[in-house]
Amino acid sequence: MMTITSMQRYQIIKQLGDGTYGSVQLAQAKDTGEKVAIKKMKRKFYSWDECMNLREVKSLKKLSHANVVKLKEVIRENDQLYFVFEYMKENLYQLMKDRPKLFPESVIRNMTYQILQGL
């Protein structure tokens, strides 16, 4: 379950990506050594209620499924909002982009099945 905590618990390792709404960094929990993905939102958030009312937060708080990345905690510090997710080595986009040839039909069926299960 999510807890209110501080970003000081994490050591940032490297930048993973940058998008319209935020950037994602690979980090490691200082106490356990667990690797996590931390999404830092670009816009400022001036209250905890404002953060908790985001559709992304509301949806991810309720979701618990093997095919949906797990939101571990939400951190608001200095008007910055951070989502701490379980770390996944690859995502589907990277998997497709880095592949020199098409996936076999059986793999496509399996991926589609997993996506639909997550939905």
Beta strands, then each sheet from edge to edge (+ up, - down):
strand 1: 10-18
strand 2: 22-29
strand 3: 35-41
strand 4: 71-77
strand 5: 80-86
sheet 1: 1+ 2- 3+ 5- 4+
end
